[in-house]
Amino acid sequence: QSVLTQPPSVSGAPGQRVTIPCTGSSSNIGAGYDVHWYQQIPGTAPKLLIYDNNNRPSGVPDRFSGSKSGASASLAINGLRAEDEADYYCQSFDGTLSGTRYIFGTGTKVTVL
Amino acid sequence: QVHLVESGGGVVQPGRSLRLSCAASGFIFRNYGMHWVRQAPGKGLEWLTVIWADGSITYYADSVKGRFTVSRDNSKNTMFLQLDSLRAEDTAVYFCARFKLGNSFDFWGQGTMVTVS
């Protein structure tokens, strides 16, 4: 039921920069709702990585950054490290689906080559 | 620090019920809304329900509306999810998460596995 689209996978060598796009629509990201990002290492709980489009919780390295434009958002990882290998999900709010609806992206697996 | 611990998962037959719990500590539970999110094996995250801090308002995803019921006991710092009429497609890890102002989920529990078979 995801209405936020992400590529299934991205990869990069250590030290490189990778970006993960998150495409929404006029009823969610395009309507002005904020975008948040989560990192999930397989077998563990998701962890909030970026909130309100471009803010990092305490303890998240500044290698991670977020941006939003129109109906899309993007997560960037600079200086890719082995420990960044994980699944990443964007999340927002959709104001037109029945009931209140908090929506997640389809998820992107980041592989460090 | 913030700590969320889910419990109550297990193996259950289709059509039966289960009640999950989420025990909270490290913050003033009664001041925060709370969510349930699930993740089927090998799949992405699916939001299920939210309950307001005082329990007065709840919302559900269409996939579970009418079958799942969220509640909370602020005196015991615990949130619950009653799962009724379970189906095979409800098989997943169920996470509870704290509602952060701005519609994000700032802390998550480790999850509890529900298998419907």
Interface residues (C-beta under 8 A of the other chain):
Chain A: Q1 S2 Y33 D34 H36 Y38 Q40 T44 A45 P46 K47 L48 Y51 D52 P57 Y89 Q91 S92 F93 L97 S98 G99 T100 R101 Y102 I103 F104 G105 T106 G107
Chain B: H35 V37 G44 L45 E46 W47 V50 Y59 Y60 A61 D62 S63 K65 F95 A97 K100 G102 N103 S104 F105 D106 F107 W108 G109 Q110 G111
